[in-house]
Amino acid sequence: VVSTQSTWGHLLSVYFFSKRACPLMVLGLRYSADFRTLLWEVIYFSLITFEWIYFYDLPIYVKVILYFVISMFSFFGATITHNAIHVPLFKYKWMNSIFQIILTHTYGWPVSALVPGHNLSHHKYTNTRKDVMRPSKMRWRYNLFNVLFFPIMILKDINGQDSKYFIDQFKKGRPIFYQMIIEFASFLPIQVYLGYLDWRKYVFIILLPQLYAKWQIISINLLQHDGCPSAEEDVYNHARNFVGSVINYMTFNNGFHTAHHINPGWHWTRLQKEHQRIEIKMHPSLNQNNIITYFIKTFVLPGGRMTYDGKPLKLPDPEPDEDWYTGTAETYSG
């Protein structure tokens, strides 16, 4: 005979310590897999805290190693930022708002500022004149210059459209404007204060890794879309995928880019399965196993700028951006 007390004890232990229930209930997560997302944030802040405290006691080789690791985790934080503006992590809006403030200090800029240029321009109008981040804007003969200078070249275009969007959000009293202001108000004073405390630490530990993260998350657009048609022209061949297991583990399946564009509201845990379902419809060259070898072949070695199906890339005549903002209230994709 099993006692009622032992039965209830077993049920409670299963509920509270199961793989899914514990993170979902205690942390308010919508998906238990995002416990790793939170862990990556803890690692980033732990690393910068450690180096800030012991910066002047560390040998130079340790500083170099930490610089590389922190830069990579800042970039991983940028991919988390990307995921969060598509599919919020938490069940409750107030928790998502707080998490976006935290991400602002990983990524190095207000998270809400990514929504108009990325969600509403790039995703809706990929590789068209309404896509402010379309790769065809870059026209250096040596392709490495295109990827190096891409964020600088499109910054003016992004800021112009983003300003119009946020001014309109303010006039209409929409929450995203106030969320962006809160993120910026938390970000700027802390950056100034850390620079005041010790500008050497600030530049080496905070500023440069975050600049790398922003450069990487913006410039990767060229790796993913250069030489591809628009999504309107070809739904399965408009994006390039990097299917290596390491990069997708560290960046939460951001390598499965076609599936993400087909439905930006899918949670990152679903992307690999969806990619496997649709990859037979893609050109084989759009599935790259190693992002580093692809980068070297395409951007470092001469003559690497090709169409997705292996033909020399012929750029269209330069065209001005077309306004994409039409007063939509959309913010997130999921």
C-alpha positions in Angstrom: 0.0 0.0 0.0 1.4 3.4 -1.0 0.7 6.2 1.4 -1.0 9.3 0.3 1.9 11.4 1.6 4.5 9.5 -0.5 2.3 9.6 -3.6 1.9 13.4 -3.3 5.6 13.7 -2.6 6.5 11.8 -5.7 4.2 13.9 -7.9 5.5 17.1 -6.5 9.1 16.1 -7.0 8.4 15.0 -10.6 6.6 18.3 -11.3 9.2 20.7 -9.8 12.3 18.9 -10.9 11.3 17.8 -14.4 13.4 19.1 -17.3 10.6 21.3 -18.5 8.6 22.3 -15.5 11.3 23.8 -13.4 12.6 26.5 -15.7 9.2 27.3 -17.1 7.5 27.7 -13.7 10.3 29.4 -11.8 11.7 31.7 -14.5 8.5 32.3 -16.4 9.9 31.1 -19.7 7.7 30.1 -22.6 10.2 27.4 -23.7 12.4 25.5 -21.4 15.3 25.5 -24.0 15.7 29.2 -23.3 17.3 28.3 -20.0 20.4 28.2 -22.1 19.7 31.7 -23.4 19.7 32.9 -19.8 22.9 30.9 -19.1 24.7 32.7 -22.0 23.7 36.0 -20.5 25.0 35.0 -17.0 28.3 33.9 -18.6 28.7 37.2 -20.4 28.2 39.3 -17.3 30.4 37.0 -15.2 33.2 37.3 -17.7 33.1 41.1 -17.9 32.8 41.4 -14.1 35.8 39.1 -13.5 38.0 41.0 -16.0 37.0 44.4 -14.7 38.0 43.4 -11.1 41.3 41.7 -12.1 42.2 43.6 -15.2 45.5 45.1 -14.1 46.6 41.8 -12.4 46.1 39.6 -15.5 48.9 38.7 -17.9 48.5 40.0 -21.4 47.8 36.6 -22.9 44.8 36.1 -20.5 43.5 39.5 -21.5 43.7 38.6 -25.1 41.9 35.3 -24.5 39.2 37.1 -22.5 38.8 39.8 -25.1 38.1 37.1 -27.7 35.7 35.2 -25.5 33.8 38.3 -24.3 33.5 39.5 -27.9 32.0 36.2 -29.0 29.6 36.2 -26.1 28.6 39.7 -26.9 27.9 38.5 -30.4 26.0 35.5 -29.0 24.0 38.1 -27.0 23.3 39.9 -30.3 21.8 36.7 -31.7 19.7 36.4 -28.5 18.6 40.0 -29.0 17.6 39.1 -32.6 15.6 36.1 -31.3 14.0 38.2 -28.6 12.6 40.8 -30.9 10.9 38.0 -32.9 9.8 35.7 -30.2 9.8 37.1 -26.6 11.2 34.7 -24.1 8.8 35.1 -21.2 5.1 34.7 -20.7 4.7 38.1 -19.1 5.3 41.5 -20.8 7.0 43.0 -17.8 9.6 40.2 -17.7 10.3 40.7 -21.4 10.7 44.4 -20.9 13.3 43.8 -18.1 15.1 41.2 -20.2 15.3 43.7 -23.1 17.0 46.1 -20.8 19.5 43.4 -19.8 20.1 42.6 -23.4 20.7 46.2 -24.2 23.8 46.0 -22.0 25.0 42.8 -23.7 24.4 44.0 -27.2 25.5 47.6 -26.6 22.4 49.5 -27.9 18.7 49.7 -27.1 17.1 46.4 -28.2 13.9 48.0 -29.4 15.8 50.0 -32.0 16.3 46.8 -34.0 12.6 46.3 -34.5 11.9 48.7 -37.4 15.0 48.1 -39.6 15.1 44.4 -39.0 11.5 43.1 -38.4 9.6 45.6 -40.5 12.0 46.4 -43.3 14.4 43.5 -43.8 12.1 40.7 -43.1 9.1 42.0 -44.9 10.9 43.2 -48.0 14.1 41.1 -48.2 16.5 42.2 -51.0 14.1 44.8 -52.4 14.3 48.6 -52.3 12.3 48.6 -49.1 15.0 46.5 -47.4 17.4 49.1 -45.9 19.9 46.3 -45.3 20.0 44.8 -48.8 23.5 43.7 -49.9 23.3 45.2 -53.3 24.2 48.6 -51.8 27.8 47.4 -51.4 29.8 47.8 -54.6 33.5 47.4 -53.7 35.3 45.2 -56.2 37.2 43.5 -53.4 34.5 41.8 -51.4 36.2 42.0 -48.0 35.6 45.7 -48.1 31.9 45.2 -48.6 31.5 43.1 -45.4 33.9 45.3 -43.4 32.1 48.6 -44.2 28.6 47.4 -44.5 27.3 48.7 -41.1 28.9 52.1 -41.7 27.4 52.4 -45.2 23.8 51.5 -44.2 23.8 53.4 -40.9 22.4 56.6 -42.4 19.6 54.8 -44.2 18.7 52.8 -41.1 18.6 55.8 -38.8 16.5 57.8 -41.2 13.8 55.2 -41.4 14.0 54.3 -37.7 13.5 58.0 -36.7 10.4 58.3 -38.8 9.1 55.0 -37.2 9.7 56.0 -33.6 8.4 59.6 -34.0 5.2 58.0 -35.3 5.1 55.5 -32.4 5.4 58.4 -30.0 2.6 60.3 -31.6 0.4 57.3 -31.5 1.4 56.5 -27.9 2.6 53.0 -28.6 4.5 51.1 -25.9 7.6 50.3 -28.1 8.6 54.0 -28.0 8.6 54.1 -24.2 10.4 50.8 -24.0 13.1 52.1 -26.3 13.4 55.3 -24.1 13.7 53.2 -21.0 16.4 51.0 -22.6 18.4 54.0 -23.8 18.0 55.7 -20.4 19.5 52.7 -18.7 22.2 52.2 -21.3 23.8 55.6 -21.7 24.4 56.6 -18.1 26.0 53.2 -17.3 28.3 53.5 -20.4 29.4 57.0 -19.4 29.9 56.0 -15.7 32.0 53.0 -16.6 34.1 55.1 -19.0 34.6 57.6 -16.2 35.6 55.0 -13.7 38.4 53.6 -16.0 38.4 54.3 -19.7 41.0 51.6 -20.5 38.8 48.9 -18.9 35.7 50.3 -20.5 37.2 50.3 -24.0 38.8 46.9 -23.8 36.2 45.0 -21.9 32.9 46.7 -22.9 33.1 49.0 -25.9 35.2 47.0 -28.4 33.5 43.7 -27.8 30.1 45.3 -28.2 31.2 47.1 -31.4 32.3 43.7 -32.7 28.9 42.2 -31.8 27.0 45.0 -33.7 29.3 44.7 -36.7 28.9 40.9 -36.8 25.1 40.8 -36.4 24.7 43.5 -39.2 27.4 42.3 -41.6 26.2 38.7 -41.4 23.4 39.9 -43.6 25.8 39.8 -46.5 26.8 36.2 -45.8 23.1 35.3 -45.6 21.6 37.2 -48.6 24.2 38.4 -51.0 23.7 37.0 -54.4 20.2 35.7 -53.6 16.9 36.8 -55.1 14.2 38.5 -53.1 11.8 36.4 -51.1 9.0 37.5 -53.4 11.0 36.0 -56.4 12.1 32.8 -54.7 10.9 31.8 -51.3 13.4 28.9 -50.9 16.5 30.5 -52.4 16.5 34.0 -50.9 18.7 33.2 -47.9 21.9 31.3 -47.2 22.2 28.8 -44.3 25.2 27.8 -42.2 24.3 24.4 -40.9 27.4 23.6 -38.7 26.4 22.2 -35.3 28.8 24.4 -33.2 27.7 27.7 -34.6 24.0 26.8 -34.3 24.4 25.6 -30.7 26.2 28.8 -29.7 23.9 31.1 -31.6 20.6 29.3 -31.0 20.0 28.0 -34.5 20.6 31.4 -36.2 22.3 29.5 -39.0 19.0 28.1 -40.3 18.1 31.4 -41.9 15.7 30.4 -44.7 13.3 28.7 -42.2 13.6 31.8 -40.0 12.6 34.0 -42.9 9.7 31.8 -44.0 8.2 32.3 -40.5 10.1 34.7 -38.2 7.6 33.8 -35.4 8.9 30.3 -35.1 10.9 29.7 -31.9 14.6 29.0 -32.5 14.2 25.4 -31.3 12.0 24.6 -34.3 14.3 26.0 -37.0 16.5 23.0 -37.6 13.5 20.7 -38.1 11.9 23.1 -40.5 15.2 23.5 -42.3 15.4 19.7 -42.8 11.9 19.7 -44.2 12.5 22.4 -46.8 16.2 22.0 -47.7 15.3 19.7 -50.6 13.7 22.7 -52.3 16.8 24.9 -51.9 19.9 25.1 -54.2 22.6 23.0 -52.6 25.0 25.9 -52.4 22.7 27.6 -49.9 23.6 25.1 -47.2 27.1 25.8 -46.1 28.8 23.6 -43.5 31.4 26.0 -42.3 30.9 29.7 -42.0 34.7 30.4 -41.6 35.7 28.6 -44.9 32.8 30.3 -46.6 33.9 33.7 -45.4 37.5 33.1 -46.6 36.4 31.8 -50.0 33.8 34.5 -50.6 35.3 37.6 -48.9 39.0 37.2 -48.5 40.0 35.4 -51.8 39.6 37.5 -55.0 36.6 36.9 -57.2 34.4 35.4 -54.5 31.2 37.4 -55.0 28.8 35.1 -56.9 25.1 34.5 -57.2 23.6 31.7 -55.0 23.8 29.3 -58.0 27.5 29.9 -58.8 27.4 32.6 -61.5 29.3 35.9 -61.4 27.2 38.5 -59.5 25.9 41.3 -61.7 24.7 44.1 -59.5 21.6 46.1 -60.5 21.9 49.8 -61.0 22.1 51.8 -57.8 18.6 52.7 -56.6 17.4 54.8 -53.6 15.5 53.2 -50.8 11.8 53.0 -51.0 9.9 53.9 -47.8 8.7 50.8 -46.0 6.9 52.3 -43.1 3.2 52.6 -43.5 2.0 53.2 -40.0 1.9 49.6 -38.9 1.6 48.7 -35.3 3.6 45.5 -35.6 6.6 45.1 -33.4 7.4 41.4 -32.8 7.0 38.6 -35.2 5.7 36.0 -32.8 
